[in-house]
Amino acid sequence: MKNILLLVLAILPAFCFSQENINRLKISGLVGSPFYNSENQYGARLQFDRVLNERFTATLATSYSTSDDATFTTRTDVAAMTQFRYDYYNEERTFISDIQFSYALFGTSSRSNLKLGAGLSYVNISFEHPSTITFLDTNPSTIPLVDYDTFQSHLLMYNIFFDYDLDITSRLFLTLNGTVRGTFGEQAVLTQQQFLGDQVVATTRQGVNGNATFALGLGYKF
C-alpha cells in the first residue's frame, strides 16, 4: 500500500501538468510577403497549440491574407512628346494551413516562452491578374485589350518558425510568430504575354519559391 501511495505521489505532478493549461488558442493579425504580387499581404492567423511536455509542443494553424497591387505599361508618342500609361490590377488571396512541432528553449511552463520548430504548410493561392495584354496597333493612344485570368495553385511547402509567448496573467498572454516557408525548386509558374496585333512582343514569368509571415496577437490557456 505504501509503495502504491509513493507511486501515485510520484506521477501526480506529471499528471497535473498534462491536464492543466496544455491547450493554447491564439488569434493574431498577420503581415507577410506575397507569392506573386509586389505589395505585402495582410490578414489574420488562428493557431492552436497542444503542449506535449515541458519541452515539446504540437501546433495546428490556419491563416488568410490578401494583397492588392497594380502594374502598368507605358507607350510614348514621340511626335507629340506624350506618354500614355495603362494600369492593370492584381489581386492575391492566400489560405495557409500549418502543422508544426516546436522545442521550448526555456520550458513550456516559463512565463517567457520561446519556441523554435519546423513543419509542413498547405498553401492555396488565388491570383487574379492580366494574362494577356493586346495592343491593336502601334498608335500609343490606343487603349489595349486586357484579358484577366484567375490562377489557382495548391502547394505543399516546408516551414521553419519561431513562436514567442509572454504571459500577462495565468491565462492570457501575448504571442508573436514568425514563419518562413519554402519549396524545393520553383513551383506554380504563370506567364503574362503582351501582344502587338497577333505578335508576342513580351512575356513575363512568375513562380513560387517561398514567403515569410509575421503574426502578433493574444492567446488564452485552457
Protein Blocks (a to p, Z undefined) as FASTA:
>chain_A
ZZmmmmmmmmmmmmmmmmgokbccdddddddddfkbmbdcddddddddddfblmbccddd
ddddddddddddddddfklopacddddddddddddddddddddfkopkbmbdcddddddd
dddddddddfbdcdfblcfklccdddddddddddddddddddddddfblmbccddddddd
ddedjehiacddddehjacfbdcddddfbdcdddddddddZZ
